[in-house]
């Protein structure tokens, strides 16, 4: 075993900012061992009590969770999910792209969250919810019903409230959830995908959920049935990146949804609105007073005590202490409690400030053993954050249609703006589909481009979008039209296909078939925009604003291999497309990871460096990583301090002025 100081030198800083980015609690897996139970316990108790009330009387309630930036709101939502997922179904709802789609967005994200599998369970929340209905408790009855679709629907109509919306179709789709061959299609219908005729026929339904009223009513169905099971917790978070009206975020849209849920007596929901205190202060007067009073309780996250800050340090350092041959003299070694007292003389602080200070102090102690060169690690830290976020997005988004067309066009617009191109939203004249479009001046062509992204499979919807494109071209709203669509275009008998051929055959206009990897790039940047807007993104000790994030993206060139942006002609001419599964490219990414990790840590054990690379790139192996470290040494970027020592004792650091 090694001494604690040797372990500190070789291990990654336990306060590294890539480890405490909050966000969607189904995407950001929090380590329960890092929780300090006493922090915000009063808030957790209040919310747990409210949830217990809903479980008894099924009356929907709303809580506003407010706190300053860095107070731990998103982290608290994750703790609530960890603690209470056995008592309720948890839904995470992030920012919406267009307030005219807010009900459909809420339904889509509700179903997406219900498809997640809770810890310790084998099935998704959606199937657990369905199988907890009263008819499933009658084993002999359910065995018969599962072989008879009509009988299943009839029995649910008897046992469920009589005012269910579109009961026959809704219960029929619930039946199809239990059919492995139709499960995915049933989920698509529930989340509001505009399905084609063949899919609707397979499900035995006539219509899709393509209006706000329909989405609201389907959501109401979930609540009505849940009175037989457990409450559904709807967590609205990262609200600083929602659409704006007159320069202010459109909170009224959310509060209108909340009031509608209460006014229509939709049952069994706990709605949590997580918001930065200052954001609420700046925008609350733009929310109608009748909607503000629909919030049942206000839970404010207060600063934490320094004993709790010390406990945060202890939880982060404990794994290192366990590895040492002797326990250190202090549970927060090499940090000192008096530094907390000196930095926060008021006796209180926020969790994020505690973590940032812990990183600074740990790094200073770690580097005492070497003559550390001056470095600017922020760009390297950003690249590590990007790589980590991209991998999470790749696991989350496994098909293009996971995202709605308004979401896709919003993500594209954000990416175009980071490339310093001026965009204008809502290019199409059709009010129904205008959120599927934008216009942008393309410098590579010196023309005004109109961009439409439409992934709805329904051919009738495709026809109306094509009709809108034709009208926009007639009115000369753009010089070049780009249609982005991976879904099918129909056949010669479809009117939409006929207009499509009329527009694109032998013309300067372009149909782009997007690839999933491009969506991963766009969604990764969008996730960071959400985090920056809510002041949740931390890079080393910096909390960047949107302009600073855009500068990081441009300097790091993380969008250069996005083929969709390449085809649109928005990237620099010297950018060369590279195949995503190019082995040489993958090894280059591993090499960049190695130098970025050494840059942010400045001193690291050789084995630790290799292990982190293998965890981040499972397709690589140690025999590939070792030569990359040697290459970095030969390029005079890193050096091994003690090359004659055993590999497990070797330390790697930056060469002065290497980066």
PyMOL commands that set and color helices and strands:
alter all, ss='L'
color gray80, all
select helices_A, chain A and resi 4-10+17-19+32-34+41-57+73-84+99-114+125-131+134-137+139-145+149-159+167-177+183-190+197-203+212-226+239-241+251-263+277-286+289-292+306-323+337-343+351-369+378-396+400-402+405-418+434-436+459-474+495-504+516-533+546-556+563-568+583-601+606-616+622-634+647-649
alter helices_A, ss='H'
color red, helices_A
select strands_A, chain A and resi 61-67+88-93+231-236+244-245+248-249+269-276+297-301+304-305+348-349+423-425+437-442+447-453+480-484+510-512+603-605+638-640+651-654
alter strands_A, ss='S'
color yellow, strands_A
deselect
rebuild
show_as cartoon
